[in-house]
Amino acid sequence: MKDVSQLRELSMEELLQKERDLRQELFNFKFQHSIHQLEDVSKIRQVRRRIARVKTIIREKELAAV
C-alpha cells in the first residue's frame, strides 16, 4: 500500500478508482471469510483502514477546491 504522501499526489479520479478497488477487495475478503477460506482475517481490518485513508484524502481535496 502506498503511504499517505503518495496517495496525496494522486488525482481525484485516481483516488476514486483506488476507493472502488479497495471496496471490491473488502467485499472479496468478507466473502472468503464467510466461507472459511480467509486465513488472515486481519486483512479485512487493514483494507477498511486503507479505505478510510483514501476517503480522508478525497475529503481534504474537496475542501481545498472550495
N, C-alpha and C positions, 0 to 999 in steps of 0.2 A: 504494500500500500504506500502511496505517495505520502510524504509528510505534508503538514499543513501549508508550509510556504510554497510547495509545488502545486498544491490544489488552488491556492490563491492566484497563481499565474494563469490558470485555465480560463477560457472564455465562459460566458454564461451558458451557451449551448453545450459545451463540453461538460460543464458541471451538471446540467440537467440530464445529459446522457449517462454520466457516471452514476447519478442517483438512480436512474432507471435500471442500470446494470446491477447495482448493489441490491435493489429491491428484488430483482429476479434471483440473484444469488441467495438472498434471505429466504425467499419462497422455496427454492430448491433444498436448502438446508433444513427448513421446517418440515418439508415433505419427507426427506430422508430420515429425519428424527422420528417422525410419526410411524414409519415402517421399520424402525430399528436398524437402519443402515448407517446412520451417522455415528462415527466412532468418537469424535471430539465435539461435544455439544457446546464447548466454549466458542466455537466458530460462529454460532448464532449471535452471541453477545458482541463479538468483535465486529461483525457486519452491521449490527444495529448501531454501534458507536461510530463506524465509518459513515453510515447514512446521516447520523446526527451532525458529524463534522461537515459533510458536504452541504447539508441544509443550512447550517450556520453561515458558511461562506457565501452561499446563494443569497441569504438574507442580508448579509453585510454589503454585498454588491448592489442589491436592490436599494438599500438605504443610501448608499454612496451615489447612486444615479439620480436620486431625488434632490 
